[in-house]
């Protein structure tokens, strides 16, 4: 995903590049991407909560569709993740982010893995994450309470594009496991605008994809 609200100062950009030690913890197919930006990963709650059946987070205690799970900084085709320093999110910021992530534990985890070496303060990181979450529109079939459906990756991408003018297929990546849709990643540029170039990630779904029922 390529995105950021403003161009980072050169010195900070260089520092971020030095911090990047490995490709993201997202271990699905990766393609080359020269530009810097952001990747926002939205997980399909029914699939996530099926995997974590004991979760008491709000995400799994009520019906949810897609929920923002990660906001990852990309520098020179690599993700700035696995930070080895920095503080945990403050209670105030965690409370703010949990209103839209619906999952306090995962929010602390993605700040720990990605946010602390993003070059943003926790306040800005939370604000931009909320901006990314709010800008994404989900088709009726992918919203809370949607029935289970069997589709194709092409149909999923087409539905997302129809609901989000300006969104290009190249800026989307679908992640599946055993034919079930787990997540959608959105690629943004350094200003958190929809990317016009190829995404760092590529889809790994087969010919058909199942969306587990959210009821």
C-alpha positions as CSV (number, residue, x, y, z in Angstrom):
1,X,0.0,0.0,0.0
2,X,1.4,3.3,-0.8
3,X,0.5,6.2,1.3
4,X,1.4,8.8,3.7
5,X,0.0,12.2,4.6
6,X,3.0,14.2,3.8
7,X,6.4,13.5,2.4
8,X,8.8,12.6,5.3
9,X,11.9,14.7,5.7
10,X,14.9,13.2,4.0
11,X,16.7,12.5,7.2
12,X,13.7,10.6,8.6
13,X,13.2,8.7,5.3
14,X,16.8,7.6,5.5
15,X,16.4,6.4,9.1
16,X,13.3,4.4,8.1
17,X,15.2,2.7,5.3
18,X,17.9,1.7,7.7
19,X,15.2,0.3,10.1
20,X,13.7,-2.0,7.5
21,X,15.3,-5.4,8.1
22,X,12.9,-7.8,6.5
23,X,9.8,-8.2,4.3
24,X,6.6,-7.8,6.2
25,X,5.2,-10.5,8.5
26,X,2.5,-10.8,5.8
27,X,3.9,-13.9,4.3
28,X,1.8,-14.1,1.1
29,X,3.1,-13.5,-2.4
30,X,5.2,-10.4,-2.7
31,X,6.0,-8.5,-5.9
32,X,8.5,-5.7,-6.6
33,X,7.5,-2.1,-5.7
34,X,10.0,0.7,-6.0
35,X,7.8,3.5,-4.5
36,X,7.2,4.1,-0.9
37,X,3.8,4.3,0.7
38,X,1.5,2.2,2.9
39,X,-0.3,-1.1,3.1
40,X,-3.6,-1.2,5.0
41,X,-4.9,-4.7,5.7
42,X,-8.6,-5.3,6.4
43,X,-9.4,-8.7,7.8
44,X,-12.8,-10.4,7.3
45,X,-14.1,-10.8,10.8
46,X,-16.0,-14.0,10.5
47,X,-12.9,-15.8,9.2
48,X,-10.6,-14.1,11.8
49,X,-13.0,-15.0,14.7
50,X,-13.4,-18.5,13.5
51,X,-9.6,-18.9,13.9
52,X,-9.5,-17.2,17.3
53,X,-12.6,-18.7,18.8
54,X,-11.7,-17.7,22.4
55,X,-11.3,-14.0,21.5
56,X,-13.2,-11.7,23.8
57,X,-12.5,-8.6,21.7
58,X,-15.3,-6.5,20.5
59,X,-14.5,-7.7,16.9
60,X,-15.7,-11.2,17.8
61,X,-18.5,-10.3,20.2
62,X,-20.7,-8.6,17.7
63,X,-21.3,-8.9,14.0
64,X,-18.5,-7.3,11.9
65,X,-17.5,-7.3,8.3
66,X,-14.1,-6.0,7.3
67,X,-12.0,-4.5,10.1
68,X,-8.7,-2.6,9.8
69,X,-6.0,-5.0,11.1
70,X,-2.7,-3.4,10.0
71,X,-1.3,-0.1,8.7
72,X,2.2,-0.7,7.5
73,X,4.8,1.7,6.2
74,X,6.6,0.8,3.0
75,X,10.0,2.1,2.1
76,X,11.8,1.1,-1.1
77,X,9.7,-1.9,-1.5
78,X,10.0,-3.3,2.0
79,X,7.8,-2.9,5.0
80,X,9.0,-1.1,8.2
81,X,8.1,-3.8,10.7
82,X,9.3,-5.8,13.7
83,X,10.3,-2.6,15.5
84,X,12.8,-3.3,18.3
85,X,12.3,-0.1,20.3
86,X,9.7,2.4,21.4
87,X,6.7,2.6,23.8
88,X,3.4,0.8,23.7
89,X,0.4,2.8,22.6
90,X,-0.9,5.1,25.3
91,X,-4.3,4.3,26.8
92,X,-5.9,7.4,25.2
93,X,-4.7,6.4,21.7
94,X,-5.6,2.8,22.2
95,X,-9.1,3.8,23.2
96,X,-9.4,6.0,20.1
97,X,-8.2,3.3,17.7
98,X,-10.2,0.5,19.3
99,X,-13.4,2.3,18.2
100,X,-12.8,1.3,14.6
101,X,-10.4,-1.6,14.9
102,X,-12.7,-3.4,17.4
103,X,-9.7,-5.3,18.7
104,X,-7.5,-3.8,21.4
105,X,-4.9,-6.6,21.5
106,X,-4.4,-6.6,17.7
107,X,-4.2,-2.8,17.7
108,X,-1.4,-2.9,20.2
109,X,0.3,-5.6,18.2
110,X,0.2,-3.8,14.9
111,X,1.6,-0.6,16.6
112,X,4.3,-2.7,18.1
113,X,5.2,-4.4,14.8
114,X,4.6,-1.6,12.3
115,X,3.6,1.7,13.9
116,X,6.6,2.5,16.0
117,X,9.0,2.5,13.0
118,X,6.6,4.2,10.7
119,X,8.0,7.6,11.3
120,X,4.7,8.9,12.7
121,X,3.8,9.8,16.2
122,X,1.2,7.6,17.8
123,X,-1.3,10.5,17.5
124,X,-0.7,10.9,13.7
125,X,-0.6,7.1,13.2
126,X,-4.0,6.8,14.9
127,X,-5.4,9.6,12.9
128,X,-4.2,8.3,9.5
129,X,-5.4,4.8,10.4
130,X,-8.8,6.1,11.1
131,X,-8.7,8.2,7.8
132,X,-7.9,5.0,5.9
133,X,-10.6,3.1,7.6
134,X,-13.3,5.7,7.0
135,X,-12.4,6.2,3.3
136,X,-12.9,2.6,2.4
137,X,-16.5,1.7,1.4
138,X,-17.6,-1.9,1.6
139,X,-20.2,-3.4,-0.8
140,X,-23.5,-4.6,0.7
141,X,-22.5,-8.2,0.5
142,X,-19.3,-7.6,2.5
143,X,-20.9,-5.6,5.4
144,X,-22.0,-6.8,8.9
145,X,-24.7,-9.4,8.8
146,X,-24.0,-10.5,5.2
147,X,-24.9,-14.1,4.4
148,X,-22.2,-16.6,3.3
149,X,-21.4,-16.4,-0.4
150,X,-19.2,-18.1,-2.9
151,X,-17.6,-15.8,-5.5
152,X,-14.5,-15.3,-7.6
153,X,-11.5,-13.1,-6.9
154,X,-12.4,-11.1,-10.0
155,X,-15.9,-10.5,-8.7
156,X,-14.6,-9.4,-5.3
157,X,-12.2,-6.9,-6.9
158,X,-15.0,-5.6,-9.2
159,X,-17.4,-5.1,-6.3
160,X,-14.7,-3.2,-4.3
161,X,-13.8,-1.0,-7.3
162,X,-17.5,-0.2,-7.9
163,X,-17.9,1.0,-4.3
164,X,-14.6,2.9,-4.3
165,X,-14.2,5.2,-7.3
166,X,-10.5,5.6,-8.2
167,X,-9.5,2.2,-6.7
168,X,-7.5,0.2,-9.3
169,X,-7.2,-3.5,-9.4
170,X,-3.4,-3.1,-9.1
171,X,-3.8,-1.4,-5.7
172,X,-5.7,-4.4,-4.2
173,X,-4.5,-7.8,-2.9
174,X,-6.8,-10.6,-1.7
175,X,-5.5,-13.1,0.9
176,X,-7.3,-16.5,1.1
177,X,-6.8,-19.7,3.0
178,X,-8.4,-22.9,1.9
179,X,-10.6,-20.9,-0.6
180,X,-11.9,-18.7,2.2
181,X,-11.2,-14.9,2.1
182,X,-9.1,-13.8,5.1
183,X,-8.2,-10.2,4.2
184,X,-8.1,-7.4,1.7
185,X,-5.0,-5.2,1.5
186,X,-5.2,-1.7,0.1
187,X,-2.1,0.0,-1.3
188,X,-1.7,3.7,-0.8
189,X,0.9,6.3,-1.7
190,X,2.8,8.6,0.7
191,X,-0.2,10.9,1.0
192,X,-2.6,8.1,1.9
193,X,-4.2,8.4,-1.5
194,X,-5.2,5.4,-3.6
195,X,-2.1,4.0,-5.3
196,X,-1.8,4.1,-9.1
197,X,1.1,1.7,-9.2
198,X,1.4,-2.0,-8.5
199,X,0.9,-3.2,-4.9
200,X,3.7,-4.7,-2.9
201,X,1.5,-7.7,-2.3
202,X,-0.2,-10.0,-4.8
203,X,-3.4,-12.0,-4.4
204,X,-3.1,-15.7,-3.5
205,X,-6.7,-16.8,-4.0
206,X,-7.6,-19.5,-6.5
207,X,-10.5,-19.6,-9.0
208,X,-13.2,-19.3,-6.3
209,X,-13.4,-17.6,-2.9
210,X,-15.8,-18.1,0.0
211,X,-16.9,-15.4,2.4
212,X,-17.8,-17.0,5.6
213,X,-21.1,-15.9,7.0
214,X,-20.9,-13.1,9.5
215,X,-23.9,-14.5,11.4
